[in-house]
């Protein structure tokens, strides 16, 4: 039986064959996209508790809408990313994410500017709440599409045929960018909310997303056009048949009228099993990593996170917004340190043992 060596002495900077400025463009575009998402993620709880100061209902409802949309539609987003071309996914992701946060920022500004709207015009108030929830959920779903495209597709394709440590290096930098956004975006938003106003914070969010979308698109398209491997992979993706086409062709080649007839007369259980999120769970449960994945998920049941509901609760208890932002930044700093330590450990004690040590550290 082959055993993985305890130590791997191969280390050093990994230089790709493509121009280094393209990776900087990739990192810059990813930073701008993640910054807007992290600003909204932190601020939405504070917006909701300020709109309805007497209750955590709005913050809780938004948390349910956002989490529920990702649970129900996350697998569908993954299928779209897999089926559509890179350019189409990029366009849909950036336009949907930034437009959603612009709409959410504008509706929040309207509710904050007219604080008596809940009593003077309840119908309009409910409409604005619904629009805000749906816009925020769409923004987070499109952020998920961008995460899949960049972290699961582009980074992998860009590292193919390159020095072996490049994928680890790029993944660490991408993760570090996300954590840096998680560190500084709440701090900036907290200071704006505490020392200027919530309305200025909402308008800043809307204006930032409206202006940065064009720069983000230019960064990512420069990377796409500058790396032939991405163009080649995109062509192969668009030319390959979909699973539905393969199923239909197999039925036609089989030529069995009974099998074709039975496929048309599917029972209720078969129809349910073809719902996207049900199919995604079936695929996941068939993977070898299902037990470690469930174990990691159970571990997070014991961890408090700075989600929208916790942020709103702290504000409700009188904790200033800038203090909440600083506390959240401190937690992100620890995550940034992990992205610096991981490549060193991975190069010296192997990926397997690094992962095991990380899991045990979280448990303890």
Secondary structure, DSSP 8 states (H G I E B T S, - for coil): -----S-----S----SS-HHHHHHHHHHHHHHHHHHHHHHHHHHHHHHHHSTT-SHHHHHHHHHHHHHHHHHHHHHHHHHHHS-HHHHHHHHHHHHHHHHHHHHHHHHHHHHSTTHHHH-HHHHHHHHHHHHHHHHHHHHHHHHHHIIIIIIIHHHHHTTS-TTHHHHHHHHHHHHHHHHHHHHHHHHHHHHHHT-HHHHHHHHHHHHHHHHHHHHHHHHHHHHH-HHHHHHHHHHHHS--HHHHHHHHHHHH--HHHHHHHHS--HHHHHHTSHHHHHHHHHHTSTTHHHHHHHHHHGGG-----HHHHHHHHHTT--HHHHHHHHHHHHHHHHHHHHHHHHHHHHH-HHHHHHHHHHHHH-
